[in-house]
Amino acid sequence: MSKNFDVVVIGGGPGGYIAAIRAAQLGFNTACIDEWKNQKGGPAPGGTCTNVGCIPSKALLQSSEHYEHASHGFAEHGIEVKGLGLNLEKMLGRKNTVVKQNNDGILYLFKKNKVAFFHGRGSFVKGDANGYEIKVAGAAEETITAKHVIVATGSNARALPGAEFDEKLILSNTGALAISEVPKKLGVIGAGVIGLEMGSVWRRLGAEVTVLEALPTFLGAVDEQIAKEAHKLLTKQGLAVNLGVKIGAIKTGKNSVSVEYTDAKGEAHTGEFDKLIISIGRTPNTIGLNAEGVGLKLDERGFIAVDGDCKTNLPNVWAVGDVVRGPMLAHKAEEEGVAVAERIAGQHGHVNFNTIPWVIYTSPEIAWVGKTEQQLKAEGVQYKAGTFPFLANGRARALGDTSGMVKFLADAKTDEILGVHIVGPMASELISEAVVAMEFRASSEDIARICHAHPSLSEATKEAALAVDKRALNF
């Protein structure tokens, strides 16, 4: 006998599990279907983000940063470390524990909010405006029905043609998080978020890392001044970043991978690596959803087609997160999930794409919100800019991490903040002030007039805002 629900969410990643919880909070009889499994075959909700993305990568970034501090940075603080060793198995074990804690936390939240959880792959059987039949293919197959369906099936790593992932030598983000021995030479194709973060992890632990990027510019989506500073700092650390590269044949041996490529000057090279991480973007995951069976429309790139409210072409079917247009960010998915649940309830869910923050968790971190300087120039917007280096920030000096800067961009006439860009310590935390300010359409003068604690890294934000009017106090 079928189980009936008001709302069924297919996918338990950040967009899906949050949508399910919010729908339940709003009084809907809600279910969430998710097929991720832990090492013992049990449920592991949280999607790519929790299992092989945001959470485990941050765990390894933190561990590897501690290792680098112990091996290179502690001496400056008068802390002498002798006989430093690396227990990679334990480091990976800690990462797995952090992942499981998050999996279990989501299962607890489902129970707390009375969300029915189904462990398996969800797919459409049939349906119309009166309701949809959803098959759950798990340990035991069953069918449930829903008045509303929210598709939150996420994305998959994009493979290079002729170099499919085996997760042993040629790695996606999944394999990059589970290398059992530090490779002597590591190749990374793609200088995006995943490539730089994973390259940073294994460089800190002792690998010689070569990054191959097809684009001629480094981090083209980032403000150019910030990107140049980040490139300088990351290459100084030892990341070999090659831009304007054209990838040729990729061949695997018994224990190595060779990559033929031409550099920006057209010169041919062959890179020999113990492991190769391919991070060239992600593709929407609609595999097994049976979208075609119910007429769910996909766009030309394979994403589920939605309007500005995340409505699909089918009545009462919605889609959020990586499987739809927009930035592939966990927090964007969460906001869309909340907004859709509220729209189903007749409320006015809101997602402002202009104030979604971006973060790259390298060291230094890179974070930004709003427009870049090159975007403002291209759009013909008159603006003012202000920057402040962490070198002149007292807390950064005390931390021993003075790399990078904060940059403000404000409208030349109204002084409204148009963008904030940070490369430096704790940029991921500092950017939140800018997001709040922009959401309330604050001016740079507003931030400049707000009292910031001393000494704190946030003072660099205030000083950059002051610098827009050329009146920074500490630089």
C-alpha positions as CSV (number, residue, x, y, z in Angstrom):
1,M,0.0,0.0,0.0
2,S,1.4,3.4,-1.0
3,K,2.3,6.0,1.6
4,N,0.9,9.4,0.9
5,F,2.7,12.7,1.6
6,D,2.1,16.4,1.0
7,V,5.8,16.9,0.0
8,V,8.4,14.4,-1.2
9,V,12.0,15.6,-1.6
10,I,14.2,13.5,-3.9
11,G,17.8,14.0,-2.7
12,G,19.1,14.6,0.8
13,G,21.9,17.0,0.1
14,P,22.0,20.6,1.4
15,G,19.1,21.7,-0.8
16,G,17.0,18.6,-0.2
17,Y,17.3,18.0,3.5
18,I,16.8,21.6,4.3
19,A,13.8,21.8,2.0
20,A,12.3,18.7,3.8
21,I,12.9,20.2,7.2
22,R,11.4,23.6,6.3
23,A,8.4,21.9,4.7
24,A,7.8,19.9,7.9
25,Q,8.1,23.0,10.0
26,L,5.4,24.6,7.9
27,G,3.0,21.7,8.7
28,F,3.4,19.5,5.7
29,N,3.5,15.7,5.9
30,T,7.0,15.4,4.4
31,A,9.4,12.7,3.2
32,C,12.9,12.8,1.9
33,I,14.5,10.1,-0.3
34,D,18.3,9.7,-0.4
35,E,20.6,6.9,-1.6
36,W,24.0,7.8,-0.2
37,K,25.5,5.0,1.8
38,N,28.2,5.0,4.5
39,Q,31.0,2.4,4.6
40,K,28.7,-0.1,6.3
41,G,25.9,0.4,3.8
42,G,23.7,2.5,6.1
43,P,22.1,5.8,5.2
44,A,24.4,8.8,4.8
45,P,22.3,11.8,4.0
46,G,24.0,15.1,3.2
47,G,24.8,14.6,-0.5
48,T,28.1,15.3,-2.2
49,C,28.6,18.3,0.2
50,T,28.6,16.2,3.4
51,N,30.1,12.9,2.0
52,V,32.7,13.8,-0.6
53,G,32.7,17.6,-0.9
54,C,32.5,20.6,1.5
55,I,32.7,18.9,4.8
56,P,35.5,16.3,4.3
57,S,37.5,18.7,2.2
58,K,37.4,21.3,5.1
59,A,38.4,18.6,7.5
60,L,41.5,17.7,5.5
61,L,42.3,21.3,4.8
62,Q,42.2,22.0,8.6
63,S,44.3,18.9,9.4
64,S,46.9,19.6,6.6
65,E,47.1,23.3,7.8
66,H,47.9,22.1,11.3
67,Y,50.6,19.9,9.9
68,E,52.1,22.8,7.9
69,H,52.0,25.0,10.9
70,A,53.8,22.4,13.0
71,S,56.4,21.8,10.3
72,H,57.0,25.4,9.2
73,G,55.2,28.0,11.3
74,F,55.4,27.0,15.0
75,A,59.2,27.9,15.3
76,E,58.4,31.6,14.8
77,H,56.1,31.4,17.9
78,G,58.9,29.8,19.9
79,I,57.4,26.3,19.7
80,E,59.9,23.7,18.9
81,V,58.7,20.5,17.3
82,K,61.0,17.5,17.1
83,G,60.3,14.2,15.4
84,L,57.2,15.4,13.6
85,G,55.4,12.6,11.8
86,L,52.3,12.2,9.7
87,N,49.7,9.5,10.4
88,L,47.7,9.8,7.2
89,E,45.4,6.9,8.2
90,K,44.4,8.7,11.4
91,M,44.0,12.0,9.5
92,L,41.6,10.3,7.0
93,G,39.9,8.6,9.9
94,R,39.2,11.9,11.5
95,K,37.8,13.2,8.3
96,N,35.5,10.2,8.1
97,T,34.3,10.7,11.7
98,V,33.5,14.4,10.9
99,V,31.4,13.2,7.9
100,K,29.6,10.6,9.9
101,Q,28.8,13.2,12.6
102,N,27.1,15.3,9.9
103,N,25.3,12.3,8.4
104,D,23.9,11.4,11.9
105,G,23.0,15.0,12.6
106,I,20.8,15.1,9.5
107,L,19.1,11.9,10.5
108,Y,18.5,13.3,13.9
109,L,17.0,16.5,12.4
110,F,14.6,14.4,10.3
111,K,13.5,12.6,13.4
112,K,13.1,15.8,15.3
113,N,11.1,17.5,12.6
114,K,9.0,14.3,11.8
115,V,10.4,14.0,8.3
116,A,9.9,10.4,7.0
117,F,13.3,9.2,5.5
118,F,13.5,6.6,2.8
119,H,17.0,5.2,2.0
120,G,17.2,4.5,-1.7
121,R,17.1,6.1,-5.2
122,G,13.9,8.0,-5.9
123,S,12.4,8.2,-9.4
124,F,9.2,9.3,-11.0
125,V,6.7,6.6,-12.0
126,K,3.7,8.8,-13.1
127,G,1.7,11.8,-12.1
128,D,-0.1,15.0,-12.8
129,A,-1.5,18.0,-10.9
130,N,-3.4,15.7,-8.6
131,G,-0.3,13.9,-7.4
132,Y,2.9,12.0,-8.3
133,E,3.9,8.4,-7.8
134,I,7.5,8.0,-6.7
135,K,9.4,4.7,-6.7
136,V,12.1,4.2,-4.0
137,A,14.7,1.6,-5.1
138,G,16.5,0.6,-1.9
139,A,17.0,-2.5,0.1
140,A,13.3,-3.1,-0.4
141,E,11.5,-1.4,-3.3
142,E,8.4,0.7,-2.4
143,T,6.2,3.4,-3.9
144,I,5.1,6.6,-2.2
145,T,2.8,9.4,-3.5
146,A,3.1,13.1,-3.1
147,K,1.1,16.2,-3.9
148,H,4.3,18.2,-4.3
149,V,7.8,17.0,-5.4
150,I,11.0,18.8,-4.9
151,V,13.9,17.5,-6.9
152,A,17.3,18.1,-5.3
153,T,19.5,15.4,-6.9
154,G,22.7,17.5,-7.1
155,S,25.6,17.1,-9.5
156,N,28.4,14.7,-10.5
157,A,32.1,15.4,-11.3
158,R,32.7,16.1,-14.9
159,A,35.1,13.6,-16.5
160,L,37.6,14.3,-19.3
161,P,36.8,12.3,-22.4
162,G,39.3,9.5,-22.6
163,A,40.2,9.8,-19.0
164,E,37.4,8.3,-17.0
165,F,37.6,8.3,-13.2
166,D,38.9,5.0,-11.7
167,E,39.4,6.7,-8.3
168,K,42.8,5.0,-8.0
169,L,45.0,6.9,-10.5
170,I,42.5,9.3,-12.1
171,L,40.6,10.9,-9.3
172,S,37.4,13.0,-8.9
173,N,36.8,14.9,-5.7
174,T,35.8,11.5,-4.2
175,G,39.1,9.9,-4.8
176,A,41.0,13.1,-4.0
177,L,39.7,12.9,-0.5
178,A,40.8,9.3,0.1
179,I,44.4,9.0,-1.2
180,S,45.9,6.4,1.2
181,E,49.5,7.5,0.7
182,V,50.9,11.0,0.0
183,P,51.8,11.0,-3.7
184,K,55.3,12.2,-4.6
185,K,54.0,13.9,-7.7
186,L,50.3,15.0,-8.0
187,G,48.8,16.4,-11.1
188,V,45.6,18.5,-11.0
189,I,43.6,19.4,-14.1
190,G,41.5,22.5,-13.4
191,A,42.5,25.5,-11.2
192,G,39.0,26.0,-9.8
193,V,37.8,25.7,-6.2
194,I,38.2,21.9,-5.9
195,G,41.5,21.8,-7.8
196,L,43.1,24.5,-5.6
197,E,41.7,23.1,-2.3
198,M,42.7,19.5,-3.0
199,G,46.1,20.6,-4.4
200,S,46.7,22.6,-1.3
201,V,45.9,19.7,1.0
202,W,48.3,17.3,-0.6
203,R,51.0,20.0,-1.1
204,R,51.0,20.7,2.6
205,L,51.4,17.0,3.3
206,G,54.4,16.7,1.0
207,A,53.3,16.2,-2.5
208,E,54.8,18.1,-5.5
209,V,51.7,19.5,-7.1
210,T,51.3,20.7,-10.7
211,V,48.1,22.4,-11.6
212,L,47.1,22.5,-15.3
213,E,44.5,25.1,-16.3
214,A,43.0,25.6,-19.8
215,L,42.0,29.2,-19.2
216,P,44.6,31.9,-19.7
217,T,43.7,33.7,-16.5
218,F,43.8,32.5,-12.9
219,L,40.4,32.4,-11.2
220,G,38.7,34.4,-13.9
221,A,35.4,34.8,-11.9
222,V,37.3,36.4,-9.0
223,D,38.1,40.1,-8.9
224,E,41.3,40.5,-10.9
225,Q,43.3,42.3,-8.2
226,I,42.4,39.6,-5.6
227,A,43.1,36.8,-8.1
228,K,46.6,38.1,-8.8
229,E,47.3,38.4,-5.1
230,A,46.0,34.8,-4.5
231,H,48.1,33.5,-7.5
232,K,51.2,35.1,-6.1
233,L,50.6,33.7,-2.6
234,L,49.7,30.2,-3.7
235,T,52.6,29.8,-6.1
236,K,55.0,31.1,-3.5
237,Q,53.8,28.3,-1.2
238,G,54.8,25.7,-3.9
239,L,51.7,25.2,-6.1
240,A,53.0,25.1,-9.7
241,V,50.1,26.7,-11.6
242,N,50.2,26.5,-15.4
243,L,47.7,28.6,-17.3
244,G,46.6,28.5,-20.9
245,V,47.3,24.7,-21.1
246,K,45.9,22.5,-23.8
247,I,45.5,18.9,-22.6
248,G,46.4,16.0,-24.9
249,A,46.6,12.3,-24.3
250,I,46.2,11.0,-20.8
251,K,47.7,7.5,-20.2
252,T,47.6,5.3,-17.1
253,G,50.4,2.9,-16.2
254,K,50.5,0.4,-13.4
255,N,51.2,3.0,-10.7
256,S,51.3,6.3,-12.6
257,V,49.6,8.7,-15.0
258,S,51.1,10.6,-17.9
259,V,49.6,13.8,-19.2
260,E,50.6,15.3,-22.6
261,Y,50.0,19.0,-22.8
262,T,51.1,22.1,-24.5
263,D,51.7,25.3,-22.5
264,A,50.6,28.8,-23.2
265,K,53.6,29.3,-25.5
266,G,52.7,26.2,-27.6
267,E,55.6,24.1,-26.2
268,A,54.9,20.4,-25.7
269,H,55.3,18.7,-22.3
270,T,54.6,15.4,-20.7
271,G,53.8,15.3,-17.0
272,E,54.4,12.1,-15.1
273,F,52.3,11.8,-11.9
274,D,51.5,9.3,-9.2
275,K,47.9,10.5,-9.1
276,L,45.9,12.8,-11.2
277,I,42.9,14.8,-9.9
278,I,40.5,16.1,-12.6
279,S,38.4,19.0,-11.4
280,I,36.9,20.6,-14.5
281,G,33.4,21.3,-13.2
282,R,30.3,19.3,-12.4
283,T,27.3,18.1,-14.4
284,P,23.6,18.0,-13.1
285,N,22.6,14.6,-11.8
286,T,19.3,13.4,-13.4
287,I,20.4,9.8,-13.9
288,G,17.6,7.4,-13.0
289,L,15.1,10.1,-12.2
290,N,12.9,9.1,-15.1
291,A,12.4,12.7,-16.1
292,E,11.5,11.7,-19.6
293,G,8.9,9.3,-18.3
294,V,6.8,12.1,-16.8
295,G,7.8,14.8,-19.3
296,L,10.1,16.8,-16.9
297,K,11.9,19.3,-19.1
298,L,15.7,19.6,-19.1
299,D,17.5,22.5,-20.7
300,E,20.2,22.2,-23.4
301,R,22.9,21.6,-20.7
302,G,21.0,18.9,-19.0
303,F,19.8,20.9,-16.0
304,I,16.2,20.7,-14.9
305,A,14.5,23.7,-16.5
306,V,13.0,26.0,-13.8
307,D,11.7,29.6,-13.6
308,G,12.8,32.2,-11.1
309,D,10.7,30.5,-8.4
310,C,12.3,27.0,-9.0
311,K,9.1,25.7,-10.7
312,T,9.5,23.1,-13.4
313,N,7.3,22.7,-16.4
314,L,5.2,20.1,-14.4
315,P,2.5,21.3,-12.0
316,N,3.6,21.0,-8.3
317,V,7.1,19.8,-9.2
318,W,10.0,22.0,-8.1
319,A,13.8,21.7,-8.4
320,V,16.7,23.3,-6.4
321,G,20.4,23.3,-6.0
322,D,23.1,21.9,-8.4
323,V,20.5,20.3,-10.7
324,V,19.2,23.7,-11.7
325,R,20.7,26.9,-13.1
326,G,22.8,29.2,-11.0
327,P,26.0,28.7,-8.9
328,M,26.7,25.2,-7.7
329,L,27.0,26.1,-4.0
330,A,25.6,24.3,-1.0
331,H,24.3,27.5,0.6
332,K,22.6,28.5,-2.6
333,A,20.9,25.1,-2.6
334,E,19.8,25.6,1.0
335,E,18.3,29.0,0.4
336,E,16.4,27.7,-2.6
337,G,15.1,24.7,-0.6
338,V,13.8,27.0,2.1
339,A,12.2,29.3,-0.5
340,V,10.4,26.5,-2.3
341,A,9.0,25.0,0.9
342,E,7.7,28.5,1.8
343,R,6.2,29.0,-1.7
344,I,4.4,25.7,-1.4
345,A,2.9,27.1,1.8
346,G,1.7,30.2,-0.1
347,Q,4.5,32.4,1.4
348,H,7.0,34.5,-0.6
349,G,10.3,32.6,-0.4
350,H,13.3,34.8,-1.4
351,V,16.7,34.1,-2.8
352,N,18.9,37.0,-3.9
353,F,21.5,35.7,-6.3
354,N,23.4,39.1,-6.1
355,T,24.3,38.5,-2.4
356,I,25.4,34.9,-2.5
357,P,28.9,34.6,-1.1
358,W,31.7,32.6,-2.7
359,V,34.6,31.0,-0.8
360,I,37.7,29.1,-1.7
361,Y,39.2,27.5,1.4
362,T,42.8,27.6,0.5
363,S,45.3,29.4,2.8
364,P,44.9,32.3,2.5
365,E,41.2,31.9,2.0
366,I,39.5,33.8,-0.9
367,A,35.9,35.1,-0.5
368,W,33.8,37.5,-2.3
369,V,30.2,38.8,-2.8
370,G,28.7,41.0,-5.5
371,K,30.4,42.5,-8.5
372,T,34.1,42.3,-9.4
373,E,35.9,45.4,-10.7
374,Q,36.1,43.9,-14.2
375,Q,32.4,43.4,-14.2
376,L,31.7,47.0,-13.2
377,K,34.0,48.2,-16.0
378,A,32.3,46.0,-18.6
379,E,28.9,47.3,-17.5
380,G,30.0,50.9,-17.5
381,V,29.2,51.4,-13.9
382,Q,30.9,54.3,-12.2
383,Y,32.5,53.1,-8.9
384,K,35.0,53.8,-6.2
385,A,37.4,51.3,-4.8
386,G,39.1,50.9,-1.4
387,T,41.6,48.3,-0.2
388,F,43.3,47.5,3.0
389,P,46.2,45.0,3.5
390,F,46.2,42.5,6.4
391,L,49.9,43.5,6.7
392,A,48.6,46.6,8.5
393,N,46.2,44.7,10.8
394,G,47.2,44.1,14.4
395,R,45.3,40.9,14.8
396,A,46.8,39.5,11.6
397,R,50.3,40.3,12.8
398,A,49.6,38.5,16.1
399,L,48.2,35.5,14.2
400,G,51.3,35.5,12.1
401,D,49.2,35.6,8.9
402,T,49.4,39.0,7.2
403,S,48.9,37.9,3.6
404,G,46.2,39.4,1.4
405,M,43.7,42.3,1.6
406,V,40.1,43.4,1.8
407,K,38.7,45.3,-1.2
408,F,35.5,47.4,-1.3
409,L,33.7,48.5,-4.5
410,A,31.0,51.1,-4.1
411,D,28.8,53.2,-6.4
412,A,30.5,56.4,-7.3
413,K,27.4,58.5,-6.7
414,T,25.3,56.7,-4.1
415,D,28.2,54.9,-2.2
416,E,26.1,51.7,-2.1
417,I,28.3,48.7,-1.7
418,L,28.5,46.8,-5.1
419,G,31.1,44.1,-4.1
420,V,33.5,43.1,-1.4
421,H,36.5,40.8,-2.1
422,I,38.9,39.3,0.4
423,V,42.0,37.2,0.2
424,G,43.5,36.5,3.6
425,P,43.0,34.8,7.0
426,M,39.4,33.8,7.8
427,A,38.0,35.4,4.7
428,S,35.1,32.9,4.8
429,E,33.9,34.4,8.1
430,L,34.7,38.0,7.3
431,I,32.6,38.0,4.1
432,S,29.4,37.6,6.1
433,E,29.5,41.2,7.2
434,A,29.6,42.3,3.6
435,V,26.7,40.0,2.7
436,V,24.5,41.5,5.4
437,A,25.5,45.0,4.4
438,M,24.7,44.4,0.8
439,E,21.4,42.7,1.6
440,F,20.4,45.9,3.4
441,R,21.9,48.0,0.6
442,A,24.4,49.6,2.9
443,S,26.9,52.2,1.8
444,S,30.7,51.9,2.4
445,E,30.3,54.8,4.8
446,D,27.9,52.7,6.9
447,I,30.6,50.1,7.4
448,A,33.2,52.8,7.9
449,R,31.2,54.3,10.7
450,I,30.4,51.0,12.5
451,C,32.6,50.2,15.6
452,H,34.7,47.0,15.1
453,A,36.4,45.2,17.9
454,H,40.1,45.8,18.4
455,P,42.2,43.9,17.7
456,S,40.3,41.9,15.2
457,L,40.6,40.9,11.5
458,S,37.2,42.6,10.9
459,E,39.0,45.9,11.4
460,A,40.5,45.3,7.9
461,T,36.9,45.4,6.6
462,K,36.2,48.7,8.2
463,E,39.5,50.1,7.0
464,A,38.8,49.0,3.4
465,A,35.5,50.8,3.6
466,L,37.2,53.9,4.9
467,A,39.7,53.6,2.0
468,V,36.8,54.0,-0.5
469,D,36.8,57.7,0.7
470,K,40.6,57.7,0.9
471,R,40.6,58.0,4.7
472,A,42.0,54.7,6.0
473,L,43.4,55.3,9.5
474,N,46.0,52.5,9.7
475,F,47.6,52.4,6.3
